[in-house]
Amino acid sequence: MGPVGRGGGGSPFLPSRPPSELFFHSSFTSAGTPQKYDPTFKGPIYDRGCTDIICCVLLVIAIVGYVVVGVVAWTHGDPRKVIYPTDSRGQFCGQQGTPNEKKPFLFYFDIVKCASPLVLLEFQCPTTQICVSKCPDRYLTYLSAYGSRAAGELEYYRHFCVPEFKNLQKVGSVEVLKDKECPAMIIPSTPLARRCFPAIRAKKGVIMVGNETTYDDGHGHRRNVTELLEGAKKANVVLETRQLAMKIFEDYTVSWYWIIIGLVIAMVASFIFIVLLRFLAGIMVWVMIVMVILVLGYGIFHCYMEYAKLKGEAGSDISLKDLGFQTDLRVYLHLRQTWLAFMIILCIVEVVIILLLVFLRKRILIAIALIKEASRAVGHIMMSLLFPLCTFFLLCLCIAYWASTAVFLSTSNEAIYKVFNETACQFSGQTCKPETFNVSNVTKLCPDAQCLFAFYGGETAYHKYLIILQFFNVFMFFWLANFVIALGQVTLAGAFASYYWAFKKPDDMPAFPLFSAFGRALRYHTGSLAFGSLILAIIQVIRVILEYLDHRLKAADNKFAKFLLSCLKCCFWCLEKFIKFLNRNAYIMIAVYGTNFCTSARNAFSLLMRNIIRVAVLDKVTDFLFFLGKLLIVGSVGILAFFFFTQRIKLVQDTAPPLNYYWVPILTVIVGSYLIAHGFFSVYGMCVDTLFLCFCEDLERNDGSPERPYYMSPELSEILLKGNLEPSKSADSQG
């Protein structure tokens, strides 16, 4: 009788070599030459040693340095600089435990001066700014306040002077006329992002403050309200994004409950899908394919109906280019061109998926067999479905540490004060000290000069190397994040490899395969994981630098530089994808054989190249099926969220919260659903990759004879080998 699994003629999935060559084509030495078949090999090797120790030491040193950088940043940094507005003396408005604790708003003495180009250069208005308890609610000049002699007017006016100003009778003096201690005027203002801006409104197209189109500037001159508007716009150059952020935050505060419900629905749907995949893999895959086609078909139908409904409506024929960017995405839904674009995109996706299914219909049957085997493996190691939570938690720690360190580093500068002057002054722009400025020669030579807070900086060695520390922070984030992902991949690969190489499934499997694989990865292969993640981190940092250079060159007119930069970005993107693919398979070899990273990567790449047809036929087809599964879950939950938050479901129409931008919770639910679905399917993806690599190795190690039976299950061998496997000679049949 011939080798088990080879009946029925030649199979495209069998190596075209005689059994004698298969016998010696199993594993490789460090030099890459074949060595004799090892009959004692039973799966993941337990008697292994530490690998890539140098990289392990480098990782430990880097982590210690990262902790030191974090401690130094936390010592010097002050996040209040991001949260609270700062007055002209660098003090925070509304900060507890400070003299400005009950003064949360920033008031500009003369906001018209904020229209100066200096605002865009220094990000600071060349006028005195103080913290106040509330914004002014009336129009008042210091001359009218002083002339009225009314104690109430003078006392109210004094609230908008510098804290040192105590003598009310000093109003009208030369010093005050220079807007140093008190503003020339105050006008009705409204708070925006804790800043007082003039309460400007438009009445029948006319810009007004109160009921006036002009105002007294406090120096006896009448000025147009549009000057106030221009100053407010420049002062608001950064605050427009903050206003958008505040509206988004408001949407989250009223919709967070429903967002969580949407994510829970996605999690339950993903879990149910995975459980059903465990018992009904074949049926679920075909149901998934049909459902994806139906969901896309409904999307095309809905887009067409909306497109037809808008025909003839006023303003619906405006092009997207003419409309420009709008923060309120509901505006786009009133355009026919929007729905036409959606319909075209969905049609293209639908056609591409149908064509792929037509051409891959035979390969899908083989991929389903591999998914069934993966389902059995996951069924014996159910804890693997929860392991992504561990990886997610560690990634959250990395992100939190990186973000907090970045904030503290960016806020660890000292307050820098500069000389601001409206007229020509030789000291303008120079640094100064508020404590000694009034007695310096600057005030004598430039009477109008002021020493105002400009920005945060510093001249010490620490401040000079802040950019390097920020770069190190980004690099360590990539390194540690990739290390965490690698640890999860090696752990899952070790657990699933123990299932595949168990001769009697599941009797020969270790008691706790997941924890055993996790312990082996940390104990022996921390250096190898650090090596692989270091290579990937370097490439990702280079990509970040290229993106930064691309951003800086946008305004340049050097087409050759832009072309070269685009080529480099494309090359490094491809390189990153290739390294991720190579690392993933190298980690599987590390989990099975315990070799170092370079040896594992070389052997994995060599094994995949010898089985390149199987890689294209099996591995990538299963990836495509898993993508359809994620697309089905994300699409279903996304459609449900869209109809709910746009109040199109009549049963719960009154339950949906009022929103500024309904796309905020919808996008959050869609992105969160994808991450949840990806977490569940990533376990299956790693399982399929591990079983596939073990399957290729099994074919090269064994020939299906009684002396060397296949370790794959009879169901898997029946499909992959296209033969009638004799139960007596199958690995599973021995159990």
Sequence and secondary structure as in RCSB ss.txt:
>XXXX:A:sequence
MGPVGRGGGGSPFLPSRPPSELFFHSSFTSAGTPQKYDPTFKGPIYDRGCTDIICCVLLVIAIVGYVVVGVVAWT
HGDPRKVIYPTDSRGQFCGQQGTPNEKKPFLFYFDIVKCASPLVLLEFQCPTTQICVSKCPDRYLTYLSAYGSRA
AGELEYYRHFCVPEFKNLQKVGSVEVLKDKECPAMIIPSTPLARRCFPAIRAKKGVIMVGNETTYDDGHGHRRNV
TELLEGAKKANVVLETRQLAMKIFEDYTVSWYWIIIGLVIAMVASFIFIVLLRFLAGIMVWVMIVMVILVLGYGI
FHCYMEYAKLKGEAGSDISLKDLGFQTDLRVYLHLRQTWLAFMIILCIVEVVIILLLVFLRKRILIAIALIKEAS
RAVGHIMMSLLFPLCTFFLLCLCIAYWASTAVFLSTSNEAIYKVFNETACQFSGQTCKPETFNVSNVTKLCPDAQ
CLFAFYGGETAYHKYLIILQFFNVFMFFWLANFVIALGQVTLAGAFASYYWAFKKPDDMPAFPLFSAFGRALRYH
TGSLAFGSLILAIIQVIRVILEYLDHRLKAADNKFAKFLLSCLKCCFWCLEKFIKFLNRNAYIMIAVYGTNFCTS
ARNAFSLLMRNIIRVAVLDKVTDFLFFLGKLLIVGSVGILAFFFFTQRIKLVQDTAPPLNYYWVPILTVIVGSYL
IAHGFFSVYGMCVDTLFLCFCEDLERNDGSPERPYYMSPELSEILLKGNLEPSKSADSQG
>XXXX:A:secstr
   TT  SS  TTS SS HHHHHT S B TTS B    TT  SS SS     HHHHHHHHHHHHHHHHHHHHHHH
H  THHHHS B TTS BTT TTSTTTT  EEEES GGGGGSTHHHHHSS SS EEEESS   S EEHHHHHHH  
HHHHHHHHTTS TT   GGGTTSHHHHTTSSS SEE  EEEETTEEEE EEEETTEEEETTBSEEE SSS EEEH
HHHHHHHHHHTTTHHHHHHHHHHHHHHHHHHHHHHHHHHHHHHHHHHHHHHHHH HHHHHHHHHHHHHHHHHHHH
HHHHHHHHHTTT TTTT  HHHH   S GGGGGG HHHHHHHHHHHHHHHHHHHHHHHHTHHHHHHHHHHHHHHH
HHHHH GGGGTHHHHHHHHHHHHHHHHHHHHHHHHT  EEEEEEE SS  TTTT B  HHHHTTSHHHHH TT E
EEEEEEE  SHHHHTHHHHHHHHHHHHHHHHHHHHHHHHHHHHHHHHHHHT SSTTTTS SSHHHHHHHHHHHH 
HHHHHHHHHHHHHHHHHHHHHHHHHHHTTT   HHHHHHHHHHHHHHHHHHHHHHHHHHHHHHHHHHH   HHHH
HHHHHHHHHHTHHHIIIIIHHHHHHHHHHHHHHHHHHHHHHHHHHTT  GGGTTTS   S THHHHHHHHHHHHH
HHHHHHHHHHHHHHHHHHHHHHHHHH  SSSSS   S HHHHHHHS S   GGGSTGGG 
